[in-house]
Amino acid sequence: MAAQGYRFGMRVRAEFTTEPFVGEGEMPEHVTHSAALLTEAGLDADLGPFGTSVEGDDRVLLPALSNVLAAALASGATRVTLQLERIDGDGAIA
């Protein structure tokens, strides 16, 4: 059930980090599995040294993030820090 007055079709940016951090070398499974789920959802994730960022339509990105969070924890992450930002317009309800 959507929140009252919620308008679907917003552009959203998500940035998240998973812990534990690992030094140089191969990325841990909790990072690679999360990125793979975003790709499967049709999103283009940008994996950086300190986290992952992705943006897209809320109807695609928000459900994908739910899967990403669960998969990260199941793949060995002990903490996931997530930031969401709306990147289109002012969010006013028509």
SULZIMO-V38282 format. One record per residue. N is the residue number from 1. PSI is psi in whole degrees, 0 to 359 (999 if undefined). D_CENTER is the distance of its C-alpha to the mean C-alpha in Angstrom with 1 decimal. Layout:
<<N;PSI;D_CENTER> <N;PSI;D_CENTER>>
This chain:
<<1;127;21.0> <2;151;19.5> <3;147;20.4> <4;129;23.7> <5;4;23.6> <6;131;20.0> <7;116;19.8> <8;160;17.4> <9;21;16.6> <10;153;15.0> <11;129;13.0> <12;143;9.8> <13;135;8.0> <14;139;5.0> <15;130;6.1> <16;153;6.2> <17;148;9.3> <18;146;10.8> <19;152;14.5> <20;149;17.2> <21;145;17.3> <22;141;19.5> <23;204;21.9> <24;158;22.8> <25;204;22.9> <26;143;20.6> <27;145;17.0> <28;160;16.7> <29;325;15.6> <30;338;12.7> <31;309;11.2> <32;322;12.6> <33;319;11.9> <34;315;8.2> <35;321;8.6> <36;321;11.3> <37;322;9.5> <38;319;7.4> <39;316;10.9> <40;330;12.6> <41;0;11.0> <42;16;12.4> <43;154;9.7> <44;98;10.6> <45;143;8.3> <46;106;10.3> <47;120;11.0> <48;176;13.2> <49;339;15.5> <50;7;13.9> <51;184;10.1> <52;139;7.4> <53;150;6.8> <54;148;6.2> <55;155;8.1> <56;184;9.9> <57;138;11.9> <58;330;10.8> <59;339;12.7> <60;313;10.5> <61;315;6.9> <62;314;7.5> <63;324;9.3> <64;321;7.0> <65;325;4.5> <66;316;8.0> <67;319;9.0> <68;314;6.6> <69;314;7.8> <70;317;11.2> <71;322;11.4> <72;314;10.7> <73;319;13.4> <74;338;15.6> <75;11;15.5> <76;355;16.8> <77;140;14.4> <78;345;16.3> <79;142;13.9> <80;127;10.2> <81;126;9.9> <82;137;7.3> <83;130;8.4> <84;142;8.2> <85;131;11.0> <86;131;13.0> <87;15;14.4> <88;117;17.2> <89;195;20.4> <90;357;21.4> <91;7;20.0> <92;143;23.6> <93;130;24.6> <94;999;27.3>>
